Amino acid sequence: MRKFVFFLLCFFVECEAEPFFISKEQVLETLKAEISQKVTTDDFQVSLDNWLDAWGKGKDLKEASSIKLTNLSLTVDQRRFTAILNIDEGISRKLVGKIDWLVEVPVLKNPINSNLCITESDITWQKFPADKITSTMVTKKEDLLGKTSKYSVLRLGVPVSLNELQSPVVIKRGDTVQVSYRSQTLEITTRALAKSNGSIGETIFFEPITQTNNHENNSSKKTIQAKVVGPNLAEIVRPL
């Protein structure tokens, strides 16, 4: 009989759940698994507002044999949550946090300055919280390809602003450019000096070059506006 009792005691000791340490990461994984059944997106991350308050004194680890999530509640917009985390028996903590929906956007993996154009090999994709992506940020790869930096070297691994990009400069200040005007019945072409740098699609000022006694001069100081349409080519656009 004593042997049998001793056997049972050993059996229950061996079968008792081994205590383990739960970390913030484990709690977040448990939360994400539960939240995934309630939200309408498959791509999101969760963060806790009160991790230190929940555990006290900033401890990131606590010994436990089991954890269970109950009373999970989401706001209507599915961007915030509250839940009760039960640790063993009789120990529970209220958790409050945020749900960030993620979107994938193109970012740069190679440095790009005003002398380089962005190519396919310069682009990679990364996920960011949707509420951090503004209307001025690039979300399509096509808006990066062929563009260059407007001001300085573009940052790597972060969303690019449309305001940081420009088409490559095809006309530089001081270049002699062919400027044309076309209508249904008329076509005029002249030569002019560019007053500033210009990219395709931009409208900039030009100073016409006149020819007198077989010499070109631009002493008139008159200027015209024309749209850059190619290298050393510009076009005056007028409504019909």
C-alpha positions as CSV (number, residue, x, y, z in Angstrom):
1,M,0.0,0.0,0.0
2,R,2.8,2.4,0.9
3,K,4.5,1.6,-2.4
4,F,1.3,2.4,-4.3
5,V,0.8,5.8,-2.5
6,F,4.5,6.6,-3.2
7,F,3.9,5.8,-6.9
8,L,0.9,8.1,-7.1
9,L,2.8,11.0,-5.5
10,C,5.6,10.6,-7.9
11,F,3.2,10.4,-10.8
12,F,1.4,13.7,-9.9
13,V,4.7,15.5,-9.3
14,E,6.0,14.4,-12.7
15,C,2.7,15.4,-14.4
16,E,2.3,18.8,-12.7
17,A,2.7,21.6,-15.2
18,E,6.2,23.0,-15.3
19,P,6.3,26.7,-14.4
20,F,7.6,29.0,-17.2
21,F,8.4,32.6,-17.6
22,I,5.9,34.7,-19.6
23,S,7.3,37.7,-21.5
24,K,5.7,40.7,-23.0
25,E,6.3,39.1,-26.5
26,Q,4.4,36.0,-25.4
27,V,1.5,38.1,-24.1
28,L,1.4,40.0,-27.4
29,E,1.3,36.8,-29.4
30,T,-1.6,35.5,-27.3
31,L,-3.4,38.8,-27.8
32,K,-2.8,38.8,-31.6
33,A,-4.1,35.3,-31.9
34,E,-7.3,36.2,-30.2
35,I,-7.7,39.6,-31.9
36,S,-7.2,38.0,-35.3
37,Q,-10.6,36.3,-34.9
38,K,-12.4,39.6,-34.4
39,V,-10.8,42.1,-36.8
40,T,-11.5,42.4,-40.5
41,T,-7.8,42.6,-41.6
42,D,-5.2,39.8,-41.7
43,D,-2.2,42.2,-41.4
44,F,-1.9,44.0,-38.1
45,Q,0.3,44.4,-35.0
46,V,-0.7,45.0,-31.3
47,S,1.0,47.1,-28.6
48,L,0.3,47.5,-24.9
49,D,-0.2,50.8,-23.2
50,N,0.0,49.5,-19.6
51,W,2.6,46.7,-19.6
52,L,4.6,48.2,-16.7
53,D,1.4,49.0,-14.7
54,A,0.1,45.5,-15.2
55,W,3.2,43.8,-13.9
56,G,4.5,46.4,-11.5
57,K,8.1,47.8,-11.1
58,G,8.9,47.3,-14.8
59,K,9.4,43.5,-14.6
60,D,9.1,42.0,-18.1
61,L,9.1,38.4,-16.8
62,K,6.8,36.6,-14.4
63,E,6.9,32.9,-13.4
64,A,3.6,31.1,-14.2
65,S,2.3,27.7,-15.2
66,S,-0.5,28.9,-17.5
67,I,-2.0,32.0,-19.1
68,K,-5.4,32.6,-20.4
69,L,-7.0,35.6,-22.1
70,T,-10.6,36.6,-21.3
71,N,-13.0,39.5,-21.7
72,L,-11.4,40.7,-24.9
73,S,-13.2,43.8,-26.2
74,L,-12.5,45.9,-29.2
75,T,-13.6,49.5,-30.1
76,V,-15.9,50.0,-33.0
77,D,-13.1,51.1,-35.3
78,Q,-11.1,48.0,-34.3
79,R,-8.1,50.2,-33.4
80,R,-8.0,49.7,-29.6
81,F,-8.7,46.8,-27.2
82,T,-9.0,45.8,-23.5
83,A,-8.6,42.3,-22.1
84,I,-8.1,40.4,-18.9
85,L,-5.0,38.1,-18.7
86,N,-5.4,35.3,-16.2
87,I,-2.1,33.9,-14.8
88,D,-2.5,30.6,-12.9
89,E,-5.4,30.7,-10.4
90,G,-6.5,34.0,-8.8
91,I,-4.0,36.2,-10.5
92,S,-5.2,38.5,-13.3
93,R,-4.2,41.7,-15.0
94,K,-6.2,44.1,-17.1
95,L,-4.4,44.9,-20.4
96,V,-5.1,48.0,-22.6
97,G,-3.5,48.6,-26.0
98,K,-3.6,49.5,-29.6
99,I,-4.2,47.7,-32.8
100,D,-2.2,49.0,-35.8
101,W,-3.4,47.9,-39.2
102,L,-0.4,47.5,-41.5
103,V,0.1,48.4,-45.2
104,E,3.0,47.5,-47.4
105,V,4.7,50.4,-49.2
106,P,7.7,50.7,-51.4
107,V,10.9,52.1,-49.8
108,L,14.4,52.6,-51.0
109,K,17.2,50.2,-50.1
110,N,20.0,52.1,-52.0
111,P,21.0,55.8,-51.6
112,I,19.6,58.1,-54.3
113,N,20.7,61.6,-54.8
114,S,19.8,64.2,-57.5
115,N,22.3,62.6,-59.9
116,L,20.7,59.2,-59.9
117,C,17.4,57.8,-61.1
118,I,15.4,55.2,-59.1
119,T,15.4,51.8,-60.7
120,E,13.7,48.5,-59.8
121,S,16.8,47.3,-58.0
122,D,16.7,50.3,-55.6
123,I,13.2,49.4,-54.3
124,T,12.0,47.0,-51.6
125,W,8.8,46.7,-49.6
126,Q,8.1,47.2,-45.9
127,K,5.0,47.3,-43.7
128,F,4.0,50.3,-41.7
129,P,1.0,51.3,-39.6
130,A,-1.7,52.5,-41.9
131,D,-2.4,55.7,-39.8
132,K,1.3,56.7,-40.3
133,I,0.9,56.8,-44.1
134,T,-0.2,60.2,-45.3
135,S,-1.6,61.3,-48.7
136,T,1.7,62.8,-49.7
137,M,3.6,59.5,-49.3
138,V,4.4,57.1,-52.1
139,T,2.4,53.9,-52.0
140,K,2.9,52.7,-55.6
141,K,6.2,51.5,-57.0
142,E,5.4,53.3,-60.3
143,D,5.6,56.6,-58.5
144,L,9.2,56.0,-57.6
145,L,10.6,54.5,-60.8
146,G,12.5,56.9,-63.0
147,K,12.4,59.7,-60.4
148,T,15.3,61.3,-58.6
149,S,15.8,63.3,-55.4
150,K,14.7,66.9,-55.4
151,Y,16.8,68.1,-52.5
152,S,19.4,65.7,-51.1
153,V,20.0,61.9,-50.6
154,L,16.7,60.2,-49.9
155,R,16.4,58.2,-46.6
156,L,16.5,54.4,-46.7
157,G,13.8,52.1,-45.4
158,V,11.2,54.7,-44.7
159,P,8.2,55.9,-46.8
160,V,9.1,58.5,-49.4
161,S,7.2,61.8,-49.8
162,L,6.1,62.8,-53.2
163,N,7.5,66.3,-52.3
164,E,11.0,64.7,-52.2
165,L,10.9,63.5,-55.8
166,Q,11.3,65.0,-59.2
167,S,11.7,63.8,-62.7
168,P,15.3,63.9,-64.0
169,V,16.6,67.3,-65.0
170,V,16.9,67.4,-68.8
171,I,17.5,71.1,-69.2
172,K,20.0,73.0,-67.1
173,R,20.1,76.7,-66.5
174,G,22.1,78.4,-69.3
175,D,21.4,75.6,-71.8
176,T,20.5,76.6,-75.4
177,V,17.1,75.1,-76.0
178,Q,14.8,74.8,-79.0
179,V,11.4,76.3,-78.1
180,S,8.4,75.7,-80.4
181,Y,4.9,76.8,-80.7
182,R,2.3,74.8,-82.5
183,S,-1.3,75.4,-83.4
184,Q,-3.6,73.9,-86.0
185,T,-2.4,76.3,-88.7
186,L,1.0,77.5,-87.4
187,E,4.3,76.3,-86.1
188,I,7.1,78.6,-84.9
189,T,10.5,77.5,-83.6
190,T,13.1,79.6,-81.9
191,R,16.2,79.2,-79.8
192,A,16.3,80.4,-76.2
193,L,18.4,80.2,-73.0
194,A,17.0,78.3,-70.0
195,K,16.7,80.6,-67.0
196,S,16.5,77.6,-64.6
197,N,16.8,73.8,-64.5
198,G,13.8,71.9,-65.8
199,S,12.4,68.4,-65.8
200,I,10.0,66.9,-68.3
201,G,6.5,68.3,-67.7
202,E,7.8,71.4,-65.8
203,T,7.1,74.9,-67.1
204,I,10.1,77.3,-66.8
205,F,11.3,80.6,-68.1
206,F,13.4,81.0,-71.2
207,E,15.2,84.1,-72.8
208,P,14.8,84.1,-76.6
209,I,18.0,84.4,-78.6
210,T,17.9,86.8,-81.5
211,Q,20.3,86.8,-84.5
212,T,21.7,90.1,-85.8
213,N,24.5,90.4,-88.4
214,N,25.2,86.7,-88.1
215,H,25.6,87.0,-84.4
216,E,23.4,85.6,-81.7
217,N,22.5,87.7,-78.7
218,N,20.0,87.7,-76.0
219,S,20.3,91.3,-74.8
220,S,16.5,91.9,-75.0
221,K,16.0,90.4,-71.6
222,K,12.5,89.4,-72.6
223,T,11.4,86.0,-71.2
224,I,8.8,83.4,-72.3
225,Q,7.3,80.5,-70.5
226,A,7.4,77.0,-72.0
227,K,6.9,73.4,-70.9
228,V,9.9,71.1,-71.0
229,V,9.1,68.2,-73.3
230,G,12.6,66.6,-73.7
231,P,16.3,67.1,-73.5
232,N,16.9,70.7,-74.8
233,L,13.3,70.8,-76.1
234,A,10.4,73.0,-74.8
235,E,7.0,73.9,-76.0
236,I,4.8,76.9,-75.6
237,V,1.3,75.7,-74.8
238,R,-1.7,77.9,-75.5
239,P,-5.4,77.0,-75.4
240,L,-7.1,76.6,-78.8
